Amino acid sequence: VEGRVWDSRFRVVHEDLQEPGSCGIVTRREYRSVGEENSGCGRWCQHYVPRAGRYDVAVAHSASVCFQYALDLLNVSALHNALFMIAGATKNECLDQGWLSQAIQLNFSAGVKELLHWGASPDNSSVGATPLQTAAAHGNIGALRQVLNASTDVAARTEALVAAGSHCHAEALELLADHGATVANSSKCDDSILLRVVKEHAMKTEACQQKAQGATVEGTARNYTALWDVLSALRKMNSASYNDCRGLALRKALARTDLGAVKLLLDGVKNVDQLAGAPPLAKSLANLLSAKTFTDDVFLKAATLLHAHGMDLEPKKKALLPFAAERCNVGLVKGLLDLGADPGGLYRRTNASVWADKCPEIEKEAIQSELRKQAT
């Protein structure tokens, strides 16, 4: 490619460069306009100052740049032509650099088909997620079908289950299960699909804030979010793993202040302390408040949810009411009394009234007043 200028007082010079790129060698030709020695500009020549940059225009021969333009334009013909640039030994190295995931994110089905035709792998991760995970996380069922038909790695499909579940796409999760993804019993609940879905629950995304499709229990519609459909599907796929790991998943949801997931995990539970195991959940709530993971408002909401499913408000020496009184927190004391907390419960062998006596006068009087109301 040559460069020219229409002004005869100038000419174009170029420099050819090669540099390693993400997809083979990138060839560049950089063009710069310079003044002719005998241009006839006379005393005005001094005013023709070259630009400070190294070049005025550059032309690059880069497969990566061509891929990017083709995807940005959703132009399958341009993508097809660009793919011919990588024919040879480095083809697969170039293909598996996130182009397939990007085409999926753009919902560019023709581009997905073209990249798969050329051998792009749906199972390889190059940008932090495989194309399978990308399709599952976006709930792109059409693209997920395309990449599943080319997938050869069952483990990659199982990883995609977490992406689908944590982003609340139950249909994608079920499609993956139909293609061999498995919720196998794990020796540790830390590795279970249920726990990983809860840990990565994208609770603030639009998809996860949608209403559940199948949230009807005993003929009564429940006001549940889309995570309910995912949890129902996981339970159906492996009820033993779901039941064994639900307690740990519940604790993880509490630690993330994900009360939406807490509510769903509690569905059908009568004695949550038995489900969640040691230590008592009341102690866990106290620890989360002390660590400032919980605000007062979140603490009371969590306590209300858990108490409705059998959480003991007064485990031995760890009762919540005196814990709140020890903190001189009038709002928490009132909220816990409203839940039915026993004023006689002990925290570190001391009841709420005794703890209140150690508070500043205003908080002391307010807490004692609330305790007297409960006594009458």
C-alpha positions in Angstrom: 0.0 0.0 0.0 1.5 3.3 -1.1 0.8 6.8 0.2 0.5 10.0 -1.7 -0.4 13.7 -1.0 -2.0 16.0 -3.5 0.2 19.0 -2.6 3.4 18.7 -4.7 5.4 20.5 -2.0 5.2 17.3 0.1 6.0 13.7 -0.3 5.1 10.6 1.8 7.7 8.3 3.3 6.9 5.1 5.1 8.4 2.6 7.5 7.5 -1.1 7.7 7.4 -2.7 11.2 6.6 -6.1 12.6 5.6 -6.8 16.2 4.2 -9.8 18.0 0.4 -9.7 18.5 -2.1 -11.8 20.3 -2.7 -13.7 17.1 0.6 -14.0 15.2 2.8 -11.3 13.8 1.2 -7.9 13.2 2.7 -6.1 10.2 2.4 -2.3 10.2 3.2 0.3 7.6 3.5 3.8 9.0 3.2 6.8 6.7 4.5 10.3 7.3 4.3 13.4 5.1 7.6 15.4 4.8 8.5 18.5 2.8 10.2 18.3 -0.6 13.7 19.7 -0.6 13.0 22.0 -3.6 9.4 22.7 -3.0 9.6 26.4 -3.8 8.2 27.5 -0.5 11.1 30.0 0.0 11.1 31.9 3.2 7.8 30.1 4.2 9.5 26.8 4.5 10.3 27.4 8.2 6.6 27.5 9.0 6.0 23.9 7.7 6.7 22.1 10.9 6.3 18.3 10.9 3.8 16.8 13.3 5.2 15.7 16.6 3.9 12.2 16.2 6.0 9.3 14.7 3.5 8.9 11.8 0.4 10.5 10.3 -1.4 7.3 9.2 -0.7 3.6 9.9 -2.0 0.5 8.2 -1.9 -2.7 10.1 -2.3 -6.3 8.9 -3.7 -7.9 12.1 -6.2 -10.8 12.3 -7.2 -9.7 15.8 -8.2 -6.2 14.6 -10.1 -7.7 11.7 -11.9 -10.1 14.1 -12.9 -7.2 16.3 -14.2 -5.0 13.5 -16.2 -8.0 12.1 -17.8 -8.7 15.5 -18.5 -5.0 16.2 -20.3 -4.8 12.8 -22.0 -8.2 13.2 -20.7 -8.9 9.7 -20.3 -12.6 9.1 -18.7 -12.0 5.7 -16.0 -9.9 7.2 -15.5 -12.5 9.9 -15.2 -15.2 7.3 -12.6 -13.3 5.3 -10.6 -12.5 8.5 -10.5 -16.1 9.5 -8.6 -16.9 6.3 -5.8 -14.7 7.7 -5.1 -17.3 10.5 -5.0 -20.5 8.4 -2.0 -22.6 9.5 -0.3 -23.8 12.6 -1.5 -21.0 14.9 -5.1 -21.2 13.9 -6.5 -22.7 17.2 -4.3 -20.4 19.2 -5.9 -17.4 17.5 -9.4 -18.8 17.6 -9.5 -19.4 21.3 -8.9 -15.8 22.5 -12.4 -14.9 23.5 -13.9 -14.3 20.1 -16.5 -17.0 20.5 -17.5 -15.6 23.9 -17.7 -12.1 22.5 -20.0 -13.3 19.6 -22.2 -15.0 22.2 -22.4 -11.8 24.3 -23.4 -9.9 21.1 -26.0 -12.5 20.3 -24.3 -12.8 16.9 -25.5 -16.4 16.1 -24.1 -16.4 12.5 -20.7 -15.4 14.0 -20.9 -18.2 16.6 -21.6 -20.7 13.8 -18.7 -19.4 11.7 -16.2 -19.5 14.6 -17.4 -23.0 15.5 -17.1 -24.1 11.9 -13.4 -23.0 11.9 -12.7 -24.9 15.1 -13.2 -22.5 18.0 -13.6 -24.5 21.2 -16.6 -24.0 23.4 -14.7 -25.6 26.3 -11.5 -23.6 26.5 -11.2 -20.6 28.8 -9.1 -17.7 27.7 -10.8 -14.7 29.2 -11.8 -16.0 32.6 -14.8 -18.0 31.3 -15.4 -20.6 28.6 -17.9 -19.8 25.8 -20.2 -22.4 27.5 -20.1 -20.4 30.7 -20.7 -17.1 28.8 -23.8 -18.5 27.0 -25.1 -19.9 30.3 -24.5 -16.8 32.3 -26.3 -14.7 29.7 -29.2 -17.1 29.4 -28.6 -17.2 25.6 -30.4 -20.4 24.9 -29.8 -20.3 21.1 -26.0 -19.8 21.5 -25.9 -22.4 24.3 -27.4 -25.0 22.0 -24.9 -24.1 19.3 -21.9 -24.5 21.6 -23.2 -27.6 23.4 -23.4 -29.4 20.1 -19.7 -28.7 19.7 -18.7 -29.4 23.3 -16.7 -32.5 24.1 -15.9 -31.8 27.8 -18.4 -32.9 30.4 -16.5 -31.1 33.1 -16.8 -27.8 31.2 -20.6 -28.3 30.9 -20.8 -28.9 34.7 -18.8 -25.6 35.3 -21.4 -23.9 33.1 -24.1 -25.1 35.5 -22.7 -22.7 38.1 -22.7 -19.8 35.6 -26.3 -20.5 34.6 -27.5 -21.0 38.2 -25.8 -18.1 39.8 -27.3 -15.8 37.1 -30.7 -17.3 37.6 -31.2 -18.9 34.2 -33.1 -22.1 35.0 -33.8 -23.0 31.4 -30.0 -22.8 30.6 -29.3 -25.0 33.7 -31.8 -27.6 32.6 -30.5 -27.6 29.0 -27.0 -28.2 30.3 -28.3 -31.1 32.5 -29.9 -32.6 29.4 -26.5 -32.5 27.7 -24.7 -34.4 30.5 -23.8 -31.7 33.0 -24.1 -33.3 36.4 -24.7 -32.3 40.0 -22.8 -35.2 41.4 -22.5 -35.8 45.2 -19.3 -34.1 46.3 -17.3 -35.3 49.3 -17.4 -31.7 50.5 -20.3 -29.3 50.3 -17.8 -26.5 49.7 -17.5 -28.0 46.2 -21.2 -28.6 45.6 -23.0 -26.9 42.7 -25.6 -25.6 45.2 -23.0 -23.8 47.4 -21.2 -22.3 44.4 -24.5 -21.0 42.9 -25.4 -19.3 46.2 -21.8 -17.9 46.6 -21.9 -16.4 43.1 -25.6 -15.5 43.1 -25.8 -12.3 41.0 -28.6 -10.9 43.1 -28.5 -7.4 41.7 -28.8 -8.3 38.0 -32.1 -7.9 36.2 -32.4 -11.7 35.5 -32.1 -12.5 39.2 -34.7 -9.9 40.2 -37.3 -11.4 37.9 -40.2 -13.3 39.4 -39.9 -17.1 39.6 -41.9 -19.0 37.0 -42.7 -22.0 39.2 -43.1 -20.5 42.7 -46.3 -22.2 43.7 -46.3 -24.3 46.9 -49.4 -26.3 47.9 -51.5 -24.3 45.4 -50.4 -21.0 46.8 -48.3 -18.6 44.7 -45.1 -17.4 46.4 -43.5 -14.0 45.8 -40.1 -15.6 44.9 -37.3 -14.4 42.6 -35.9 -16.4 39.7 -33.3 -18.1 41.9 -36.2 -20.2 43.2 -36.5 -21.9 39.7 -32.8 -22.6 39.8 -32.9 -24.1 43.3 -35.9 -26.2 42.4 -34.0 -27.5 39.3 -30.9 -28.3 41.4 -33.0 -30.2 44.0 -34.7 -32.2 41.2 -31.3 -33.0 39.7 -29.9 -34.4 43.0 -32.1 -34.1 46.1 -29.5 -35.8 48.4 -26.8 -33.3 47.5 -29.2 -30.4 47.8 -30.4 -31.5 51.3 -27.0 -32.3 52.6 -25.5 -28.9 51.6 -28.5 -26.6 52.1 -27.4 -25.6 55.7 -23.9 -24.5 54.5 -25.5 -22.7 51.6 -27.8 -20.9 54.0 -24.8 -19.7 56.1 -23.0 -18.5 52.9 -26.1 -16.6 51.9 -26.2 -14.9 55.3 -22.5 -14.0 55.1 -23.2 -12.3 51.8 -26.3 -10.5 53.3 -28.2 -12.2 50.5 -31.6 -12.4 52.3 -33.4 -13.3 49.0 -31.4 -16.5 48.8 -31.9 -17.1 52.6 -35.7 -16.9 52.1 -35.6 -19.4 49.3 -33.3 -21.8 51.1 -35.6 -21.8 54.1 -38.7 -22.8 52.1 -40.2 -25.9 53.8 -37.8 -25.9 56.7 -39.3 -26.2 60.2 -36.2 -26.4 62.4 -33.4 -24.4 60.7 -30.9 -24.9 63.6 -30.9 -28.6 62.8 -30.5 -27.9 59.1 -27.6 -25.5 59.5 -25.6 -27.4 62.1 -23.1 -25.9 64.6 -22.7 -23.2 65.7 -26.2 -22.1 66.5 -27.5 -19.6 63.9 -28.2 -17.0 66.6 -24.5 -16.9 67.4 -23.7 -16.6 63.7 -26.1 -13.6 63.4 -24.4 -12.0 66.4 -21.0 -12.5 64.9 -22.1 -11.0 61.6 -23.4 -7.9 63.4 -20.2 -7.6 65.4 -18.1 -7.8 62.3 -20.3 -5.1 60.7 -21.3 -7.5 57.9 -24.9 -6.9 59.0 -26.5 -3.5 59.6 -29.1 -3.4 62.4 -31.8 -3.5 59.8 -30.4 -6.6 58.0 -29.8 -8.3 61.4 -33.5 -7.9 62.3 -34.7 -9.0 58.9 -32.5 -12.1 59.0 -33.5 -12.9 62.6 -37.2 -12.6 61.6 -36.8 -14.9 58.6 -34.8 -17.5 60.6 -37.0 -17.4 63.7 -40.1 -18.0 61.5 -38.4 -21.3 60.6 -37.5 -22.4 64.1 -34.3 -20.6 65.0 -33.7 -20.5 68.7 -33.4 -16.9 69.9 -31.9 -18.1 73.2 -29.2 -20.7 72.7 -27.1 -21.4 75.8 -25.1 -18.3 76.9 -25.6 -16.8 73.4 -29.1 -15.3 73.6 -29.7 -12.5 71.2 -31.7 -10.1 73.4 -29.0 -9.6 76.1 -26.4 -9.5 73.3 -28.3 -6.4 71.9 -28.6 -5.0 75.4 -24.9 -5.4 76.0 -24.4 -3.2 72.8 -26.9 -0.7 74.3 -28.8 -1.0 71.0 -32.4 0.1 71.8 -33.7 -0.6 68.3 -32.4 -4.2 68.3 -33.8 -4.8 71.8 -37.2 -3.6 70.8 -37.1 -5.6 67.5 -36.1 -8.8 69.3 -38.8 -8.4 72.0 -41.3 -8.0 69.2 -40.1 -11.4 67.9 -40.8 -12.9 71.3 -37.3 -13.0 72.7 -37.2 -14.0 76.4 -35.9 -11.3 78.8 -34.5 -14.0 81.0 -32.2 -15.3 78.2 -28.5 -15.1 79.0 -25.5 -13.8 77.1 -22.2 -14.6 78.7 -24.2 -15.6 81.8 -25.9 -12.2 82.1 -29.5 -11.2 81.2 -30.6 -8.1 79.2 -31.6 -6.1 82.3 -28.2 -6.4 83.9 -26.4 -5.5 80.6 -28.7 -2.5 80.2 -27.6 -1.2 83.7 -24.1 -0.8 82.3 -25.3 1.5 79.4 -25.3 5.3 79.2 -28.3 6.7 81.1 -30.5 7.4 78.0 -30.0 3.9 76.5 -30.3 2.3 79.9 -33.7 3.9 80.6 -35.0 3.1 77.0 -34.0 -0.6 77.2 -35.4 -1.0 80.7 -38.6 0.6 79.6 -38.9 -1.9 76.7 -38.2 -4.8 79.1 -40.8 -3.6 81.6 -43.4 -3.4 78.8 -42.7 -7.1 78.0 -43.1 -8.0 81.6 -46.5 -6.5 81.9 
